[in-house]
Amino acid sequence: MKTHQPRIALALPDSKPWGITRFFNGVNDYASSHKWLLTACPVNPESSDDFPLDLSRLKSWHVDGIIVHANDLKQLKLFSKWRIPVVNIGEDLNFNCQIPRLALNNQRIGRLAAEHLIGLGLKNLVYHGVQGRWYSDERLQGFKQTAKEANLKIHSFLLPHMTRDALWNERYEPIKRWLKTLPLPAGLFAVHDYRALIVLSACREIGLRVPEDVAVIGSDNDLMVCEFTTPTLTSVCVNAYRMGYESARLLDQLMQGKPPPAEPVLIDPSEVMARASTDVLHADDPAVKGAIQFMQQNYSKSFTMDAVAEAVRVSRRLLEMRFRAERKTSPAIFLVNLRLQKAKAMLAVRDCKPTEEIARACGFGTGKNLRAAFRRILNASPNDFTPDSISR
């Protein structure tokens, strides 16, 4: 007797800022393990000349479940009347959602961005977002709260959402005028990578150096943006793969008749992928600044903290006290994190070198030491930062 193979519809736009490919990978892995039959179509008529689709017609697909990207309240009311289980991943809704929903933990995204910039020694934090967008407001809130905890204030600049036919200078000129007003050096978090790309161009246009004058971080880790900008762009990885996998898991629970969660399921970002746009460190204490410069220049070599202290002409104990007072960490921990950052950057390259070679290049000596540092500090393995893992 032939068993029923669940048919699942994915009604999503043909592109999403946080990585539709990685999202599909997550859905597909869950679907494969549960023998689902997936069918997908972009919902925006502009994205498909041949087969434009209106969400209201999804009911005619005769499917067992739907994963949809919807931000329109009329659409949500329509879905709530159907008997077909629906999971929504629309990111521009507040928590009063009428159907079960997964959402990126946008406050956590803002927090990670702020923590990264604060860790660079920056005191002037700024945010560039989008007016009237829930996800932008949430990212700003997390960014602002983290700055407040560090006794720092932030400057923010919000622009309206731009349509596809908006002129380039409508996006570009206001940002240039705003950047000229910022106290420097500044750490700037752009709500997503595309806005960060415009910031990088604007800084170049008005003569601001990145990262020396303005360290820039985006969100979503869109590799087509981050790896091909000048300089390459640091970004918060939003874990789109897990977003897809958990969307499918939630839909499966609904199809089994289990009650929906009372609130949206939030998916935490995984990490900050550091690149050249934030490759800078600021310090007021000359001994701390000198120690940082020494470690940056010599991280691939083997040396002791006594050697660092000798290089800046203070005792090791005094260096550790002054370092902790300004950086809230020890020189030794700073060095390990610096080496890990360099190793992650090397691992993220498509034709990355063998682990043993990366370990030597980053000062860990052996692959065993490198793997131990990844486990101890990041609770991960080097393989988790290769391109194939990141794309998941």
N, C-alpha and C positions, 0 to 999 in steps of 0.2 A: 504494500500500500504506500503510495507516494505521499510524503509529508509536505505540509504547506511551507513554502519558502517565503518568508516575510519580504514584502516589497516596501522599500523606504525611499521617499522623495527628498532630495536636497534642493531647496529653492533658495539659492544664494546669488549674490551679485558675482560678476565674473572677476572682480578684484576686490580685495580688502586690504586696508593698510597694514594689518598685522599678519598677513601671510595666508592667503587662501590655500596655497599648495600644502603647507604644513597642516592646516586644518583638515583638508581632505585626507591626508595621510592618516591622521588620527581616527577619523570616521571610518575609513576603509579598513584599517587594522581591526577595529571592533567588529565591523560588518563581516569581514572574512572569517573571524573566529566564531561568529554566530550564524554563518551561512545566510546572510541577508543578500537580497538583490537590490543594488543601489541604482537609482536613476536621478539625474541631476539636470537642471536647466537654469540659466540666469533669469532673474525675475525682472530685470530692467529692460524695457523694450529697446532702449538705446544700445544695449550691449549685445543684441542679437538681431540682425536684419532679417534673418530667415525665420526664426521662431520666437517672436516676442511672446511673453507669457504674463498674464495678469494673475496675481496671487489668488484672486477669487475663483479661478478655474482649477486650482489644485485639487479640489474635492473630486473632480471628474477623473483624476488619475487612477482611482481605485487602489489606493495604497494603504498599508497598515500603519504607517507613521510618517511624520514629516519633520524635518529639521529646516527651519526657515530663518531668514534674516528680515525682520520687520520692525519698523519704528513708528508706523502709522497706527493711531488708536482705532481707526475704523477697521483696519485689517485685523487688529487684535480682537475686536468684538466679533468679527466674522468667524475667526478661528475658535473662539470660546463657545460658539453654538454648534460646532461640528463634534461628532463622536470620534473623529480620528485623533489619536494622540499627536500633539504638536509640541516641539521644543523650539524656543526662540533664542537666537543669539544676537538680536538687535542691541547695539551698544549705546544707543542714544535715548534710553528710557530710564526713568527713575525706578525706585524699588516697588512702586505700585503697579506691577505688571499683572495682566489678567490671565496670562498663560504661563506655564513653567518656562523658566529662562535660565540660561547660563550667561555669565558676564565676566569680563576681565576684571580683576581686582585693581581698579584704576587708582585708588588711594595708595595701594602698595606700590604701584608703578611710580607714582610721584615721590613716594618715600625713598625708593631705591635710587632714583635720579638725584635727589637732594643729598642722600648719604654719600654718593659717589663724588659730588662736587665739593661737599664739605671736607671729605677726606683728602682733597687736593690742597687744602689750606685756604680755600676761597671764602671770603667774608661777604661779598656782594652776590646774592643769588637772584636770578631773574627768570621769569616764566613767560613763554609765548604760547598762547592757546587760541581757541576758537570761541567766539561769542555764542551763547545759547545752546551749547552742546553739553549734554550730561557728562559724557566721558571726560571732556576737557575740564569741566568744573571739578569733577572728582580727582583728577590728576593734580589739579592746582591745590585742592584741599590737602592731599597727602604731602605734596611738596612744601606747602606753607606750614603745616603742622611740624614737620621735621625741622624746618628752619627755626621755628619758634622754640623747639626743644633745645636747639643749639644757641639760643639767644641771638638769632639773626633775623633780620627783616628781609622781605623780598619785594622786588618790583615786578609787576605783571603787565602784560600788553596783550589784549585780546582783539582779534580781527574777525569780521563776519565770515561765515562759511562762503567760499567762492564757488560759483557754478563753473561748469566746464568751459563755457565761452567767455569767462572773465578775462580781461586783458592782463598780460603779465605785469605791467606796471601798477595795476590795481592791487596786486599781491605784494609787490616788491618795494615801492616807494615809501609807504607808511612804515615799513620795518626799518628801512635805512634811516628815516628821521628819528625813530625811537632809539635805535642803537646808538646814535650820536649823543643821547642824553644820559647814557648809563655810566655809573661810577665804575672805574676800572682798577684792577682786573676783575672780571665778572665771570660767574659760572651760569650758563644759560641752559635751561631745559625747555625744549620745544615739544609740544604735545604729541607729535609723531614725526617720523623721519622725513616726510616730505616738507613739513614746515621747517625742520632743521636744515634741510638742503637749501631752502630759500634764505635762511639766516646766514649760512656759510657764504653764499653768493653776495649777500648784502654787505657782510663784513669785508669781503675782498674788495668790493666796489668803493667803500669809504675808507679803506686803509687800516682797518682793525685786524690785528694779527690773531689767528686761531692756531694754537690755544693760548698764546702768551697774554693777549689782551682779553679775549673772550674764549673760555672753554665751553664747547657746545656738546650737549647730549640730546639725543632723540629717543624715540620709543618705537618698538615693533621689530627692530632688527631686520629690516627689509634689506637683504643682501644686495639687491640691485641698486639701492641708494647708498648704503653704508660703505660698500667696498669700492665704489666707483666715484666717490667725491674726492675733492682736494681741500683739506686733508680727509683721510678716511674718517667715518663718523662713528663715534661711540653711541651705543643704543641699549635701551632696556629690552631684554628678550622676554616677550609676553607669553611664551609657551603655547603657541597656537596648536601644536600637536595635541597637547593634553586637553585643550579646549574642544577639539574635534572628538577625541576619544570619550571625554566625559559627557559631551552632548549625546553621543550615541548610547552611552550607558544609561543616561537619564531617560531617553526615549524608550529604551528596552524595558525599564522599570514601569513606565507608564503603560506600555503595551501589555504588560503582565497584570495590569489592574492595580498597581500599587499607588498610594496617594501621592500627589505632587508635593514637592517641598514648599514650605510656607513662604520662603524668600528665595531670591535668585541664588544659584550656586556660583560662588566666586572662584575664579581660577587665578592663582598667584603667578606673578612673573617669576622666571627662573633665576635670572642674574642680570648683571650689567656686562655687556661685551665691550671692553675698553679698546679704543682705537686711537688714532693720532689726534683727533679733535679735542681730547682731554689729556694728552700726554704732557702734563705740566704739573709742577708742585710749587706751592707758595709757602714761605715761612718768614716770620718776622725776626726770629732769633738767628743771628748770624752763624752760631755753632750748629744749630739744627739745619739751617739751609745748606751749610757746607757738608754736613753729614749726608743729607739727601743727595746732593750733587755727587759726592764720592760714591755712594751706593748705586746711583743711576749709571755712573760711568764704569763701574767695576762689578756689576751684578753677576757677570758671567764667570768671575774669578772666585777663588777660595780665599777668604780673609776673615779675621775675627773682629769683634766689636772694639777690641783694644786698638786695632789698626785704624778703625774709623775715628775713634777718639783722638788718636795721635795725629791723624790727618788734619783735624780741626783745632788741634792744640788745646784740648781740655782733657780732664780726667774722664775715664769711662763712667764713673759714678755720676759726675756732673752732667755729662752728655745725656745719660739716661734720664736724669731728673728733668733737664730742660726739654728733652725730646718728648717726654710724657706730658709735661705741662702744656706744650703747644700742640702736639699731635694726638694726645690722648691714647698713646700706644708706645711700645718700646721700640728702639732701633732694630732689634732682632726680628720682631714681628713685622715691622715695616718692610724689612729686607725680604722676608719670606713671601709676603704678599706681592712685592714688586716682582720677584722671580716668578711667582705663579701667574701674574698678569702677562709677563713676557711669554711664558710657556703657553698660555691659552691663546695668545695671538698667533703663535707659530702653529699650534694645533689646528686653528681655524682655517688655515690655508689649504686649498684643495689638494695640492701636491706636497703635503706636509712631510717633514723629515721623520725618520724613525725615532721612537721614544728615547732611546739611549742618547742619540745625537742632540735632541732637544734638551734633555737633562743636563748634558755637558754645556750646551750653549747658554743655559739659564742659571748656571751655578749650582745645580743640585748634585752634580758629579755622576750619579748613576740613575738608571731608570727606577730602581727600587726606592731611592730617596725621593724621586719625583712623585711616584705613585703614593708613597706614604704621606707626603705633604698635601697632595690632592685629597686624600681621605681625611686627614686630620683637620685641615682648614675648610675645605669645601664640601666634605662628605660626598665626594664624587670620585670618578676615575678620569685619567686623561682622555679615554675614549669618549667620554661624555661631551667633549668639546671639539670633536672632529666635525668637518662639514656635514657628513651623513647624519650624525646625531643632532646637530643644530637644525638641520632641515626637517627633522621629525618634530 
